[in-house]
Amino acid sequence: MGFVNKHSERDSMLPMHRKNLMDRIEQDLLHDDHVLALFYGGSIGNENTDCYSDIDLRVVIKSEKIKEYISEKKIRPLTWGKVLYFEDANPLSNYTVAHYDSFVKVDTFYYKLDDLQPSVWLENSKIKKDTTGMIAEILGKSKTLTYETTLAEFELWRTKFFAYLHEAYRRTRRGEYYYALNCVDSMRLSMCTAWCMEAGVQPNAFGDWAKYEGARSGFEPWQKSLLEDWECVRDPVEIMNVMRSIVPAFRNVHESLCNNLGVEVDSEWVDEIINKVM
């Protein structure tokens, strides 16, 4: 509790700091003739920010200037505020992640206009500048799209789950508990991915836990309760018990996804794989 109280006053000011940072970003980029469009994604685009939301900034640059803006991607953020550090290291990537002294983070992506296509990821975006009208058109088309799980995505999902299950067992037997716990975490994350696929919702990129837990989670109470129950520490018995407790939920969602996609459930095959370690 002491830790929470120590930072509570600072944290309560984060929305104001985020707004001030956005104001400085817009004062800069809205008046830049090489910037064709400027819009926000993430929580700002979805209009569900909280104290800890970062700024997902999308900037569309004239084609002939894109290389210049990418090469200077760590210079411009310095004019928006005091940067403590940059998270990314690849100078050739089209994005940069700046962490400011206000404890607000800005993820800036630079695009050419023809880089952007309608996508479910662009469904909710907040446009601040759109000189050609193309961004509004792309975002409008994005709102008509729905996510549908492909057979390839499903096959990758279930085989990776099997692999995490087997590897968690191997690492537990070896006493490599951090490795085992990482595999168990991947099993949990695989279940989140499956629940999204089952609901027709685009899953996060694997490894991204954003909005799977907490007040902004879109999961049902029983799903969030399962995630809480699947907690374990560096104890081989507890690790194996959590692995066992995840398996029934896997079986249920696996059967549901098989039925949705017209794939044979093949319970004997699934049992054979699971029973190697259970």
C-alpha positions in Angstrom: 0.0 0.0 0.0 2.9 2.3 0.7 4.2 1.9 -2.8 0.7 2.8 -4.2 0.4 5.9 -2.0 3.9 7.1 -2.9 2.9 7.5 -6.5 -0.8 8.1 -6.3 -0.5 11.9 -6.5 1.8 11.7 -9.6 -0.5 9.1 -11.2 -3.6 11.3 -10.7 -1.8 14.0 -12.8 -1.0 11.7 -15.7 -4.1 12.5 -17.8 -3.2 16.2 -17.6 0.4 15.5 -18.6 -0.9 13.3 -21.5 -3.2 16.1 -22.7 -0.3 18.7 -22.5 1.9 16.4 -24.5 -0.7 15.8 -27.1 -1.2 19.6 -27.4 2.5 20.1 -28.1 2.5 17.2 -30.6 -0.4 18.7 -32.5 1.0 22.3 -32.4 4.1 20.8 -34.1 2.7 18.4 -36.6 -0.6 20.1 -37.6 1.4 23.0 -39.1 3.9 20.8 -40.9 3.2 20.8 -44.6 5.0 17.5 -45.1 2.5 15.8 -42.7 -0.5 14.6 -44.7 -2.4 13.1 -41.8 -2.2 12.7 -38.1 -4.4 10.4 -36.0 -4.4 8.5 -32.7 -5.0 4.8 -32.2 -5.1 2.7 -29.1 -7.0 3.9 -26.0 -7.2 7.5 -27.3 -8.8 6.3 -30.5 -11.1 3.9 -28.6 -12.0 6.7 -26.1 -11.3 4.5 -23.1 -8.2 6.0 -21.6 -7.2 5.8 -18.0 -4.4 7.3 -16.0 -1.8 5.0 -17.5 -2.8 5.1 -21.1 0.0 6.0 -23.5 -0.2 8.0 -26.7 -0.4 5.9 -29.9 0.5 8.4 -32.6 0.2 7.8 -36.3 1.7 10.2 -38.7 1.4 10.0 -42.5 4.2 11.7 -44.4 4.7 12.7 -48.0 6.4 9.8 -49.8 9.5 11.9 -50.8 10.0 12.8 -47.1 9.4 9.6 -45.3 13.1 8.5 -45.1 14.0 11.9 -43.6 11.3 11.7 -40.9 12.3 8.1 -40.0 16.0 9.1 -39.8 15.1 11.9 -37.5 12.5 10.0 -35.5 14.4 10.5 -32.2 14.9 14.2 -32.7 11.4 15.4 -33.1 10.1 13.9 -29.8 12.7 16.0 -27.9 10.8 19.1 -28.9 7.5 17.8 -27.3 9.0 17.4 -23.8 11.8 16.0 -21.8 12.5 12.4 -23.0 14.0 10.1 -20.3 14.9 7.4 -22.8 13.9 5.8 -26.1 12.8 2.2 -26.0 13.5 1.1 -29.6 16.9 0.6 -31.0 16.5 -0.1 -34.7 17.2 3.1 -36.6 15.5 1.8 -39.8 12.1 0.9 -38.2 9.2 3.3 -38.9 8.4 3.8 -35.3 9.9 5.2 -32.1 8.9 4.8 -28.4 9.7 7.8 -26.2 9.4 7.7 -22.4 8.9 11.2 -20.9 9.8 12.6 -17.5 6.0 12.9 -16.9 5.8 9.1 -17.0 3.8 9.3 -20.2 4.9 7.2 -23.2 4.5 8.1 -26.8 4.5 5.4 -29.6 5.0 7.2 -32.9 4.6 5.4 -36.2 5.4 7.1 -39.6 3.7 6.0 -42.8 3.4 6.8 -46.4 -0.2 7.1 -47.6 0.0 3.9 -49.6 1.2 2.0 -46.5 -2.2 2.2 -45.0 -5.0 -0.2 -45.9 -8.4 -0.8 -44.2 -7.9 -3.0 -41.1 -9.8 -4.0 -38.0 -6.9 -2.4 -36.1 -7.8 1.0 -37.5 -11.5 0.6 -36.7 -11.4 3.1 -33.9 -9.0 6.0 -34.6 -9.2 9.7 -33.8 -8.3 11.9 -36.7 -6.7 15.2 -36.1 -5.4 16.0 -39.6 -6.3 14.6 -43.0 -5.3 16.8 -45.9 -6.4 14.4 -48.6 -9.4 12.8 -47.0 -7.9 9.4 -47.6 -7.5 8.6 -43.9 -11.2 9.2 -43.2 -12.0 6.9 -46.2 -9.7 4.2 -45.0 -11.0 4.4 -41.4 -14.6 4.3 -42.7 -13.9 1.1 -44.6 -12.2 -0.3 -41.5 -15.4 0.0 -39.6 -17.1 -2.3 -42.0 -14.6 -5.1 -41.5 -15.0 -8.0 -39.1 -12.4 -10.4 -37.8 -12.7 -14.1 -38.8 -10.3 -16.7 -37.6 -8.5 -18.5 -40.4 -7.6 -22.2 -40.4 -3.9 -21.3 -40.4 -4.4 -19.1 -37.3 -6.3 -21.9 -35.5 -3.7 -24.5 -36.4 -0.9 -22.3 -35.2 -2.7 -21.6 -32.0 -3.4 -25.2 -30.9 0.0 -26.6 -31.9 1.7 -23.8 -30.0 -0.5 -24.5 -27.0 0.6 -28.2 -27.1 4.2 -27.1 -27.4 4.0 -24.8 -24.3 2.3 -27.6 -22.4 5.1 -30.1 -23.2 7.9 -27.6 -22.6 6.5 -26.5 -19.3 6.6 -30.1 -18.1 10.2 -30.6 -19.4 11.5 -27.4 -17.7 9.7 -28.2 -14.5 11.3 -31.6 -14.4 14.7 -30.0 -15.0 14.2 -27.5 -12.2 14.2 -24.6 -14.7 11.3 -23.0 -13.0 11.5 -19.5 -14.6 11.4 -21.2 -18.0 8.5 -23.3 -16.9 6.6 -20.3 -15.6 7.2 -18.5 -18.9 5.6 -21.5 -20.7 2.7 -21.5 -18.3 2.2 -17.8 -19.0 2.2 -18.5 -22.7 -0.5 -21.2 -22.0 -2.6 -18.5 -20.3 -2.0 -16.1 -23.1 -3.0 -18.8 -25.6 -6.3 -19.2 -23.8 -6.9 -15.4 -24.1 -6.1 -15.6 -27.8 -8.6 -18.5 -28.2 -11.4 -16.7 -26.3 -10.9 -13.7 -28.7 -11.0 -16.0 -31.7 -14.2 -17.7 -30.4 -15.8 -14.3 -29.9 -14.9 -13.0 -33.3 -12.5 -10.4 -31.8 -9.0 -9.7 -33.2 -6.6 -11.1 -30.6 -3.6 -9.1 -29.5 -0.2 -9.8 -31.0 1.1 -12.8 -29.0 2.9 -11.5 -25.9 0.7 -8.5 -25.5 -1.5 -8.8 -22.4 -3.1 -5.4 -22.9 -6.8 -5.2 -21.9 -7.1 -8.9 -21.2 -7.2 -8.2 -17.4 -8.5 -5.3 -15.3 -11.4 -2.9 -15.8 -10.9 -2.6 -19.5 -11.0 -6.3 -20.2 -13.6 -7.5 -22.7 -13.7 -11.0 -21.2 -16.6 -12.5 -19.3 -16.4 -12.7 -15.4 -15.8 -16.4 -15.6 -12.9 -16.0 -18.0 -11.3 -13.3 -15.8 -11.8 -15.6 -12.8 -10.0 -18.5 -14.5 -7.1 -16.2 -15.3 -6.9 -15.3 -11.7 -7.0 -19.0 -10.6 -4.2 -19.9 -13.0 -1.6 -18.3 -10.8 1.5 -20.1 -9.6 4.9 -19.6 -8.1 8.3 -21.4 -8.4 7.0 -24.7 -7.1 6.9 -27.8 -9.2 3.7 -29.1 -7.7 1.9 -25.8 -8.1 3.1 -25.4 -11.7 1.8 -28.8 -12.7 -1.5 -28.2 -10.9 -2.0 -25.0 -12.8 -1.2 -26.7 -16.1 -3.8 -29.4 -15.3 -6.4 -26.7 -14.5 -5.9 -24.9 -17.8 -6.4 -28.1 -19.9 -10.2 -28.4 -19.4 -10.7 -24.8 -20.6 -8.4 -25.6 -23.6 -10.5 -28.6 -24.5 -13.7 -26.6 -24.3 -12.5 -23.7 -26.5 -10.7 -26.1 -28.9 -14.0 -28.0 -29.5 -15.9 -24.7 -30.0 -13.3 -23.4 -32.5 -13.3 -26.7 -34.3 -17.0 -26.5 -34.7 -16.9 -22.9 -35.9 -14.3 -23.7 -38.5 -15.6 -27.1 -39.6 -12.6 -28.9 -38.3 -12.7 -32.4 -36.8 -12.2 -32.2 -33.0 -10.3 -35.6 -32.9 -10.5 -36.0 -29.2 -8.3 -39.1 -29.2 -5.4 -37.2 -30.9 -5.8 -34.3 -28.4 -5.8 -36.7 -25.5 -2.7 -38.5 -26.8 -0.8 -35.2 -26.9 -2.0 -34.0 -23.5 -1.5 -37.3 -21.8 2.2 -37.2 -22.6 2.6 -34.9 -19.6 -0.6 -35.0 -17.6 
